[in-house]
Amino acid sequence: MSILTVDHLSHGFGDRAIFQDVSFRMLKGEHIGLVGANGEGKSTFFNIVTGKLAPDAGKIEWAKNVRIGYLDQHTVLEKGMTIRDVLKSAFSYLFEMEARMNDICDKLGSADEEAMNKLMEELGVIQDTLTMHDFYVIDAKVEEVARALGLLDIGLDKDVTDLSGGQRTRILLGKLLLQKPDILLLDEPTNYLDEEHINWLKRYLNEYENAFVLISHDIPFLNDVVNIIYHMENQELNRYVGDYDEFQKVYEVKKAQLEAAYKRQQQEISQLKDFVARNKARVSTRNMAMSRQKKLDKMDVIELAADRPKPEFHFRLGRTPGKYIFEIKDFVIGYDEPLSKPLNLSLERGQKIALTGANGIGKTTLIRSILGLVPPLSGTCELGENVLPGYFEQEGDYNNKTTCIEEIWQEFPSFNQYEVRSSLAKCGLTTKHIESQVRVLSGGEQAKVRLCKLINRDTNVLLLDEPTNHLDADAKDALKEALREYRGTLLLICHEPEFYQDIVNEVWDCSKWTTKIV
């Protein structure tokens, strides 16, 4: 049985086509991985099928009475909302029923007999629905899910805007679980999650009886949870049975077969054109030439998709700093309350360190405090001589209305037009991306714009906060190679051991210092 059917979908932004005559279907129980390079339109596809965005052409049809749960990578949580508020909003439809029930009760006192009978009938239906959906034990259900996701230790009355990216992702996941939708749409759910909660999510999805569609660039995670792959490339969407590794094998074979067929056809076209050119003027061979020309005209020409530019990251090395990059003494980080015990640490020139540990224990705060962006609660941080830091922030501004070109020009006003475009192209961005506003780009493309700023600046120490979030496989590989080649110092926050283990020479486990239980 088809739960979602998409027929002949086409969509674009301005003159930039995203999909061209795309079709898709989701069957009951399918666990689908939606894959493709940054900017191919995966998140746009989710926005179209959930009705947030209207397609230019095509038909989207859901099965009747299907409840959809959507985890959006760009969801913004409003200031003033607590963790409890967000989790309880999963039951908003039940609270609306309760409000209607109270309204009915107020009207009963003044209603005539006919109106009263109708109101009593509606009241009975609402009460049955509330009871069936455990409305009167919502607080217990909220606490149960919050405990499973480690949110109770943070405090359910904590303002959501004071939380880390990983904590916010866990809250949104918790809300989805409480909604118990028929279909899950998950857009990069492992971004910002630590290893413990990625493993928890993996177990949950493997046991999930209903269908889901998952966007992710985390290949080991995909291999563990999906049984169908939909590959998005060059405005097309193609279906493959199996996990990501099986898809890759079939895809490479199909690609090789298409290239071989293309070469054979191009050779045939060349021979036919040559025959026509040599024989069309001679009376004795004119008919044969016309026959060859007709064959050319009717030929279904094979077109190879243009290769996407593969990113290249090469960090510029500034002058040599002193022996110590920084030394911190009795350093306590935090905001209203401490996130760490007093820290006494130093980073020496040439060291490459990975910061690990659960979300919310202060890894980002530590880096920002070292850079002077967040004042410590106590203690001192002394930077060494000639330190030229390069900082990659975990999240960009999703409402940035400047174009990519303007963004780089603001940072490097001495660059000419060619240098700006060339710098962005080296990071894997096409001409149409380069001329677009930053806010319409995917999370991965926005990350490449921020990396573009970083690689064009002289640095001798890089402080990178979750740089692999949103990046596709090619970009991750390029970044990994660039960090291995970088002869400066590195402080890296990352939850992917397979990414950092060949780069760093030491791991600092921040859970040993934290005052938080997360």
Buried (B, 14 or more C-beta within 10 A) or exposed (E): EEBBBBBEBBBBBEEBBBBBEBBBBBEEEBBBBBBBBBBBBBBBBBBBBBEEEEBBEBEBEBBEEEEBBBBBBEBEBEEEBBBBBBBBEBBEEBBEBBEEBEEBEEEEEEBEEEEBEEBEEEBEEBBEBBEEBEBEEBEEBBBBBBEBBBBBEBEBEBBBEEBBBBBBBBBBBBBBBBBEBBBBBBBBBBBBBBBEBBEBBBEBBEEEEBBBBBBBBBBBBBBBBBEBBBBBBBBBBBEBEBBBEBBBEBBEEEEEEBEEEBEEBEEEBEEBEEBBEEBBEEEEBEEBBEEBBEEBEEEEEBEEEEEBBEBEBEBBBBEEBEEBBBBBEEBBBBEEEBBBBBBEBBBBBBBBBBBBBBBBBBBBBBBBBBBEEBEBBEBEBEBBEEBBBBBBBBBBEEEBEBBBBBBBBEBBEEBEEEBBBEBBBBBBBBEBBBBBBBBBBBBBBBBBBBBBBBBBBEBBBBBBBBBBBBBBBBBBBBBBBBBEEBEBBBBBBBBBEEBBEEBBEEBBEBBEBBBBEB
